């Protein structure tokens, strides 16, 4: 299963995190971890790790379309298969 990590900066709104998680679910990805922090009252930072077999571009495009998102960055992508072959 492929894992991907996003760093997201979004507007601080009551339903921002809910919208992000709904897009993850609708695009068929499994949530591995989520870390949400707020540095000020205007923005929230979300670190999101998801896994799935589908192309990550489908999720990235949809997240970028959310009007709350100010900045979206795909940090890393790794595969459990690659990690297993390195350990073997």
Buried (B, 14 or more C-beta within 10 A) or exposed (E): EBBBBBBBBBEEEEEBBEBBBEBBEEBEBEBBEBEBEEEEEEBBBBBBBBBBEEEBEBBBEBBEEBEBBEEBEBEEEEEEEEEEEEEE
